[in-house]
Amino acid sequence: MPVVSRFFGISIMLYYRDHEPPHFHARYGDQEVTIGIADGRVAGHFSRQALVMVHEWWDLHRDELMATWELARARLPLEPIEPLE
């Protein structure tokens, strides 16, 4: 699963040819969540602070995430997305 961004110990990943709806995976330690690209809906459990950071990052990069989702579905190379600073 390609990592497209890393910040503050959080890895953001997309699977190639993943199922609909468009989403990404975030991992922090042994915690993992799936977040909808269109709506920010969360499945899974993250610490509150990590989830706030991921949502902030998601809000800044929604368009890039959707473009990256399309690349992953087409099995094309993925470009990195700027981390949260």
C-alpha positions as CSV (number, residue, x, y, z in Angstrom):
1,M,0.0,0.0,0.0
2,P,1.7,3.2,-1.1
3,V,2.3,5.9,1.4
4,V,1.4,9.3,-0.1
5,S,2.2,11.5,3.0
6,R,3.7,11.3,6.4
7,F,3.5,13.8,9.3
8,F,3.8,13.7,13.1
9,G,4.1,9.9,13.1
10,I,0.9,9.5,10.9
11,S,1.1,7.7,7.5
12,I,-1.5,8.4,4.8
13,M,-1.9,5.5,2.3
14,L,-4.0,4.5,-0.6
15,Y,-4.5,1.0,-1.9
16,Y,-4.3,0.3,-5.6
17,R,-7.7,-0.7,-7.0
18,D,-9.4,-0.2,-3.7
19,H,-13.2,-0.4,-3.4
20,E,-15.6,2.5,-3.7
21,P,-16.4,5.0,-2.2
22,P,-13.1,7.0,-2.6
23,H,-11.2,6.9,0.7
24,F,-7.7,6.8,2.2
25,H,-6.2,5.0,5.1
26,A,-4.3,6.6,8.0
27,R,-2.1,4.8,10.4
28,Y,-0.7,6.1,13.7
29,G,1.1,3.4,15.7
30,D,-1.2,0.4,15.9
31,Q,-4.3,2.5,15.2
32,E,-5.8,2.7,11.7
33,V,-8.7,4.6,10.2
34,T,-10.3,4.9,6.8
35,I,-11.5,8.3,5.8
36,G,-13.9,9.2,3.0
37,I,-12.4,11.7,0.6
38,A,-15.6,13.4,-0.3
39,D,-17.1,13.7,3.2
40,G,-14.4,13.0,5.8
41,R,-16.4,10.2,7.3
42,V,-14.2,8.1,9.6
43,A,-14.3,4.3,10.1
44,G,-12.0,2.9,12.8
45,H,-10.4,4.5,15.9
46,F,-7.7,7.1,16.3
47,S,-6.6,9.2,19.2
48,R,-8.4,12.5,19.2
49,Q,-5.2,14.6,18.5
50,A,-4.2,12.4,15.6
51,L,-7.7,12.5,14.1
52,V,-7.8,16.3,14.3
53,M,-4.5,16.5,12.4
54,V,-5.6,14.0,9.8
55,H,-8.9,15.9,9.2
56,E,-6.9,19.2,9.0
57,W,-4.6,17.6,6.4
58,W,-7.6,16.1,4.5
59,D,-9.3,19.5,4.3
60,L,-6.2,21.0,2.7
61,H,-5.7,18.2,0.2
62,R,-9.2,17.0,-0.9
63,D,-8.6,17.7,-4.6
64,E,-5.2,16.1,-4.6
65,L,-6.6,13.1,-2.8
66,M,-9.3,12.6,-5.3
67,A,-6.7,12.8,-8.2
68,T,-4.5,10.4,-6.3
69,W,-7.4,8.0,-5.8
70,E,-8.0,8.0,-9.6
71,L,-4.3,7.2,-10.2
72,A,-4.4,4.4,-7.7
73,R,-7.5,2.9,-9.3
74,A,-5.8,3.0,-12.7
75,R,-2.6,1.4,-11.1
76,L,-0.5,4.4,-12.1
77,P,2.4,5.8,-10.0
78,L,1.2,8.0,-7.1
79,E,2.7,11.4,-6.4
80,P,3.4,12.4,-2.8
81,I,1.1,14.9,-1.1
82,E,2.6,17.6,1.1
83,P,2.5,16.8,4.8
84,L,0.9,18.8,7.5
85,E,3.3,21.2,9.1
